[in-house]
Amino acid sequence: MINELRQGLEQAGTWPKYREELKAFRELYGPPLDKMQSFAHDELGIRDSPAKSTFQRLTEAVDKAPDWKHVHLFVRICVRHAENEKDGMQGAGAHLDEVLALWKGAFVRLGGKLPVNPASPAPVQAAAAVAPAVVSFSGPPPSRPAPPWTASWRWIRERPKKVTIPAAVALAALVLGAGAYALIDTGQDSKGTVKTEGVLPGSTPSKAAPSKSSVAQPFIDSVIEWSNDEHPDATPEDPNTHVRVYDNYKEGTGTNTHTYVWKESIRVKCQVTGGRLKNLGDYYSGPKPHRDRIWYRMDTGEWAPAVYVDTGKSSLPTCSTADS
């Protein structure tokens, strides 16, 4: 498998040739096209695998880079199928990383762009990093400084009795004063409420610290993957191939604000349920069960019906009140 694949991909100098190699690879090792989706679900545990039409388009002689995440899944399915069903291919899964590396290398060489995970944290600048203090646990633990009244108490104990009583009274007054100060000092309870008990008249209680701001949900690069008409003879002029987005997702409201076509990219970050129901066409081949009444919040502030959008994820976080 490895040597033949390497030779074929080295000779693939165009996207149509690359896609032709994908077709040949599936015919040699993979299941039939109409079994790809169910095989991914049953054998790889992928709940939201693309439909047959998506895998079919990967192997069409189109001079355009395919979606890498679909190529990645396509190859995984073929390798697992070969390991399970093809004679002499037991143990093929052990070479999956090497096989994927060959496909990935040819993909990048032809100018394909690999997806970037938007949720990955930005690298921390070295200049802003602060080295943690090094703590040594060898030897005896460091001694804590003695309270300031310790020396006074020791002095009282060592003095004659005639001076001990007045000095002890003075020290007691000092300790009581410190305790009173601690009681007067204000703080916050576990809910962040300013405590005012014991505040002297004319004094100002301390202010509650501002709460930490919530972390914003990242937008996810997505694509219009399905439409109401995915028939091979459909043309871009056919309105059933268009996907419309709206300014509102609720039933009985909303205005169509923009229209997208197959393979156009959008960015979304969260989802709502219970939205407007979209009637799907006879040639719709999106994921099953359908994502009926689920809508995605776009970075433009518009709403896209989830039945047509591939985010690469089975679901998204629920939109906050501010978003919805």
Secondary structure, DSSP 8 states (H G I E B T S, - for coil): -HHHHHHHHHT--SHHHHHHHHHHHHHHHS--GGGHHHHHHHHH--TT---HHHHHHHTS--SS---HHHHHHHHHHHHHHHHHHSTT-TTGGGGHHHHHHHHHHHHHHTT------TTS-----GGG----------SS-------THHHHHHHHHHS-HHHHHHHHHHHHHHHHHHHHHHHHS--B-TT--B--TT--TT-----------------EEEEE---S---TT--TT-GGG-EEEES--STT---EEEEE-TT-EEEEEEEESS-------TT----SS--TT-EEEETTS-EEEGGGEE-SSS---B--TTT-
